[in-house]
């Protein structure tokens, strides 16, 4: 069995590695069709760990080992893995093939002096044992391994890649369950979305920024309104391979007259049409007026939706201004806006809300749009399911869970007898 390291060291994680890219592409084409997408998500999670070198190395090691098992051993998508499959993975880790066990730690990648390219180190092995001793996976090492994979699956669920966490399910049914509760608490689960109050701080803060510095933040204002109003993923509004958002994606339905946002390519190759609310259509007109465009897009209009303020400094679009923002640029831009809104909330004395807000991300805006539409605006689940691109109504139903404060308030106001006093 052959295995290669999948993720570069911290200093190179953004660049990636050509050899690994070819390896993952071959897996995607031959056996696991979403391998490339999973690899991209895993890279995003690792990038988020870059400030802590030990955490980065731990996550990289365990995710690499797991993806090796998924891609090379069982040739199965991580999205299809069940709790029982996790039993098989654990058994594999407890007794791996002898040729995949190293006797000492080595660098995962090294420089090829002849080509000056970084390449996978052929001496690297996914498992490391003590020289002269039979390989053994300790209980502590196993707990760490599964806790990291549970975090990985939690991230995949937050990105709407999958609907279950088999690593967490395995731990909840393992011999470690009585020592530690691994289940996500209600408070942790409620942190996926902004509350109504927190979201009002985000909107009001960005509206103020758009007035003070329109050149910089008119774009910011429409960006967050579009993500919220159409439940968009970052990849839906960012330039990436094979996709660049343009104004022509806003189309008017000939029968109903309703404007919608067309996504020709999304997660898993899906496409969907999301109707625009009257408020979002107004926001589109205002944004286009600022850009000096007609109130509404023309048929197949190629104008980029979100243009850079400065020319790209690297990549295929170096020097270009009128090119859509990339995924990282969108994430960093929106995160800055969220942090500024949290600062305002903190200044107003809402310390706990500010702390929660700083932990939320651009993807939380999608969750917020879905949550608010179901719980506050009363949209039918089937409508929200279609607009969100969820395969199952069960996924959409998860957003019926409101925050603890909202749940307590609704409980306090419910009557015992609705017909009391009627004679």
Secondary structure, DSSP 8 states (H G I E B T S, - for coil): ------S--GGGTTT--HHHHHHHHHHHHHT-TTHHHHHHHHHHHHHHTTT-HHHHHHHHHHHHHHHHIIIIIS---GGG--HHHHHHHHHHHHT--GGGEESS---SEEEETTTTEEEE-TT--SEE--TTS-----HHHHHHHHHHHHHHHHHHHHTTS-S--HHHHHHHTSTTTTT---S--HHHHGGGS--HHHHHHHHHHHHHHHHH-HHHHHHHHHHHHHHHHHT--HHHHSBBTTB--BGGGEEE-TTT--EEEEESS-GGG--EEEE--HHHHHHHHHHHHHTT--SS--TT---BSSB-SS-B-SSTTBT-SSSB-BHHHHHHHHHHHHHHHHHHHHHTT-HHHHHHHHT--HHHHHHHHHHHHHHTS---HHHHHHHHT-SSHHHHHGGG---HHHHHHHHHT--S-TTTT--
